[in-house]
Amino acid sequence: MTILHDLYRHPNAKRRRVGRSGERPTQPGYVSDPTLLDPGDPHRPTSQEARVAMEGRVAETAFLADWTDMVFIHFEVDPDELQRVVPFSLDLFEGKAYVSLVAFTMNRMRPAFGGKATEWITKPIATHQFLNLRTYVNHHGRTGIFFMKEWLNERLAVMLGPKTFGLPYHYAKVDYLNDETHCAGRVVGENGEVAYDGRKADYLTQALPGTRDAFFLERYTAFTNAGRRPQFFRVWHQPWKVGAINGFTLKSKTLLGSFRERWTETAKLAGAHWSPGVFDVWMGRPHAVG
């Protein structure tokens, strides 16, 4: 057993009550899954619903982290070809299937209990850069994201991710540039690369419920299948505040072609967003998918 494995199962773990978000959690309360799960009419929980669901479970929050300098790149793909390689039912928006590349930096990942006294435990993997490929799924009424593949530049995390959370981690060289007006990135994996750049729009806004942007962004359950069995874990953070990326250019996406899967041949760019990020994200412990 690893230290991380013990941490997310610790029966007496305490959640941090106030974070940089500046918002105090609501009173803990029990939330039964049927209130959020209806296979006939899938419900996509809001940030507040996701928060209450985590607070209503003992020691659900395992880690805290800041996710910063976010870039979301969305593609429409053929739903039938995508479904062939995804082990959960797809969650569609107006009959269309999507995948997204998400580039970001994770900062200060630390245990959700103990404050500064326990931050040393995760210090070796506390900060690193990610590019994840995700799609949108609905498992018996529980909607969320499914991580198809993730690339990051921290080898120890690459070793731990599959064994703990079932995350499909792979090592890559990652180079991101984010300043006040510009975003650019290049991720080089074993069999290809992704490269992009664009100009950040000044105006930030929250996605309106029911819109395609909300479909992409407001997701609080993650499904994985790279470990011994399918798993899911919950997260909570403030609703995303995002802006458009003007003049967005996808210079290379050969990393997608390295999958050698037919859905990649159908991928059409559907849009891109940037966000300064979210802070004190609650990252839940993993559960087996029933």
HELIX and SHEET records of a PDB file:
HELIX    1   1 ILE A    3  TYR A    8  1                                   6    
HELIX    2   2 ASP A   33  THR A   35  5                                   3    
HELIX    3   3 SER A   47  GLU A   55  1                                   9    
HELIX    4   4 PRO A   79  GLN A   83  1                                   5    
HELIX    5   5 GLY A  115  ALA A  117  5                                   3    
HELIX    6   6 GLU A  119  ILE A  125  5                                   7    
HELIX    7   7 ARG A  155  THR A  164  1                                  10    
HELIX    8   8 ARG A  212  LEU A  217  1                                   6    
HELIX    9   9 THR A  254  GLY A  257  1                                   4    
HELIX   10  10 ARG A  262  THR A  266  5                                   5    
SHEET    1   A 8 TYR A 169  TYR A 171  0                                        
SHEET    2   A 8 ARG A 142  LEU A 152  1                                        
SHEET    3   A 8 HIS A 128  HIS A 139 -1                                        
SHEET    4   A 8 ALA A  97  PRO A 111 -1                                        
SHEET    5   A 8 THR A  61  VAL A  77 -1                                        
SHEET    6   A 8 LYS A 268  GLY A 284 -1                                        
SHEET    7   A 8 GLN A 231  TRP A 236 -1                                        
SHEET    8   A 8 THR A 221  THR A 224 -1                                        
SHEET    1   B10 TYR A 169  TYR A 171  0                                        
SHEET    2   B10 ARG A 142  LEU A 152  1                                        
SHEET    3   B10 HIS A 128  HIS A 139 -1                                        
SHEET    4   B10 ALA A  97  PRO A 111 -1                                        
SHEET    5   B10 THR A  61  VAL A  77 -1                                        
SHEET    6   B10 LYS A 268  GLY A 284 -1                                        
SHEET    7   B10 GLY A 243  LYS A 253 -1                                        
SHEET    8   B10 GLY A 192  LYS A 200 -1                                        
SHEET    9   B10 HIS A 182  GLY A 189 -1                                        
SHEET   10   B10 LYS A 173  ASN A 178 -1                                        
SHEET    1   C 8 TYR A 169  TYR A 171  0                                        
SHEET    2   C 8 ARG A 142  LEU A 152  1                                        
SHEET    3   C 8 HIS A 128  HIS A 139 -1                                        
SHEET    4   C 8 ALA A  97  PRO A 111 -1                                        
SHEET    5   C 8 THR A  61  VAL A  77 -1                                        
SHEET    6   C 8 LYS A 268  GLY A 284 -1                                        
SHEET    7   C 8 GLN A 231  TRP A 236 -1                                        
SHEET    8   C 8 HIS A 287  ALA A 288 -1                                        
END                                                                             
